[in-house]
Amino acid sequence: MNPSDPIALLFGGLEKLGPGGDAHTLHVLRLLPRQHFQLVVDAGCGTGRQTFVLAKELRAVVHAVDSYEPFLNDLKYRAGSENIEQLVQTHCMDMAEIPQVFQGIDLLWSEGAAYNIGFPHALATWRSGMVADGFVVVSELSWLKDHAPLEVKKFFRSAYPGMQSVDGNIELAKTAGYRLLGTHILPRAAWVEGYYDVLAPRAKALLAHPELPVREYAAETIREIEVFEHSEDSYGYVFYVLQRA
Ligand SMILES: C[S@@+](CC[C@H](N)C(=O)[O-])C[C@H]1O[C@@H](n2cnc3c(N)ncnc32)[C@H](O)[C@@H]1O
């Protein structure tokens, strides 16, 4: 591990790289009207928590796409320890290039990652790699209430100015050429257990790191967690279950 890489220092070895959980992945997967797919892609797979749920449940090969190679190496190691390496193929690439590499996708899954290329841009881009009636399941940070505490609004004004309400994201999905099959909101516990409760002590310890970028990254993470603690459930992670229209 590079001792100055803030991502590796903060997230290295974590099973969850964002809010979520196996039970939620499984619940949302079962909302789909069918469970047999020819080509499954997991965009922004990270270390593969949800990749493994999909592979085991569908008994299908999942193409795990991420642009950060150390996460994919971790994913391959974990797949080996779970004896499912034959069900997972990793691809170190930009998720914006998925249609150039994959055609005929009938299930595109993405948890906590689409925002990296912009939620509407991700939906529009992925559509061109999908079969006519293919499915996209994507989780996205969304406003859950009309009013949020001032410090929360201030934080997201710079951290994620493009964040939309649930209705706003549904409209964006329709404009991008999908119909909505359902939504699922992650409960607070899915943010805390195995994610913020691991990240918070790590970030605090890294405030003493000799490298400034590491200290800054740690401080931003601590701030994000504080904002979450004061959020009054004004925002959350929402799964959008979509079918190409
Ligand atoms: C918040 S993590 C979520 C990872 C995983 N889905 C999970 O929930 O544990 C976002 C992931 O997106 C990846 N990522 C960011 N930008 C990307 C891009 N343009 N193309 C592919 N992966 C990207 C990051 O490396 C990271 O693994």
The ligand as an SDF file (V2000), in Angstrom:
LIG
                    3D

 27 29  0  0  0  0  0  0  0  0999 V2000
  -18.3960    5.0170   -2.8210 C   0  0  0  0  0  0  0  0  0  0  0  0
  -17.5260    3.7660   -3.6850 S   0  0  0  0  0  0  0  0  0  0  0  0
  -18.7740    2.4930   -3.7970 C   0  0  0  0  0  0  0  0  0  0  0  0
  -18.1690    1.1300   -4.0390 C   0  0  0  0  0  0  0  0  0  0  0  0
  -19.1480   -0.0490   -3.9300 C   0  0  0  0  0  0  0  0  0  0  0  0
  -20.1660    0.0110   -4.9440 N   0  0  0  0  0  0  0  0  0  0  0  0
  -19.7780   -0.1170   -2.5480 C   0  0  0  0  0  0  0  0  0  0  0  0
  -20.9230    0.3380   -2.3920 O   0  0  0  0  0  0  0  0  0  0  0  0
  -19.0970   -0.6000   -1.6180 O   0  0  0  0  0  0  0  0  0  0  0  0
  -17.4390    4.3980   -5.3420 C   0  0  0  0  0  0  0  0  0  0  0  0
  -16.5680    3.5560   -6.2680 C   0  0  0  0  0  0  0  0  0  0  0  0
  -16.5870    4.1190   -7.5810 O   0  0  0  0  0  0  0  0  0  0  0  0
  -15.2700    4.0230   -8.1210 C   0  0  0  0  0  0  0  0  0  0  0  0
  -15.1640    5.0330   -9.1900 N   0  0  0  0  0  0  0  0  0  0  0  0
  -15.1120    6.3780   -9.0650 C   0  0  0  0  0  0  0  0  0  0  0  0
  -15.0970    6.9700  -10.2710 N   0  0  0  0  0  0  0  0  0  0  0  0
  -15.1380    5.9690  -11.1800 C   0  0  0  0  0  0  0  0  0  0  0  0
  -15.1520    5.9390  -12.6120 C   0  0  0  0  0  0  0  0  0  0  0  0
  -15.1660    7.0590  -13.3300 N   0  0  0  0  0  0  0  0  0  0  0  0
  -15.1870    4.7340  -13.2210 N   0  0  0  0  0  0  0  0  0  0  0  0
  -15.1900    3.5700  -12.4970 C   0  0  0  0  0  0  0  0  0  0  0  0
  -15.1860    3.5500  -11.1460 N   0  0  0  0  0  0  0  0  0  0  0  0
  -15.1570    4.7250  -10.5010 C   0  0  0  0  0  0  0  0  0  0  0  0
  -14.3670    4.2440   -6.9460 C   0  0  0  0  0  0  0  0  0  0  0  0
  -13.0640    3.7490   -7.1920 O   0  0  0  0  0  0  0  0  0  0  0  0
  -15.1020    3.4790   -5.8620 C   0  0  0  0  0  0  0  0  0  0  0  0
  -14.7220    2.1390   -5.8270 O   0  0  0  0  0  0  0  0  0  0  0  0
  1  2  1  0
  2  3  1  0
  2 10  1  0
  3  4  1  0
  4  5  1  0
  5  6  1  0
  5  7  1  0
  7  8  2  0
  7  9  1  0
 10 11  1  0
 11 12  1  0
 11 26  1  0
 12 13  1  0
 13 14  1  0
 13 24  1  0
 14 15  1  0
 14 23  1  0
 15 16  2  0
 16 17  1  0
 17 18  1  0
 17 23  2  0
 18 19  1  0
 18 20  2  0
 20 21  1  0
 21 22  2  0
 22 23  1  0
 24 25  1  0
 24 26  1  0
 26 27  1  0
M  CHG  2   2   1   9  -1
M  END
$$$$
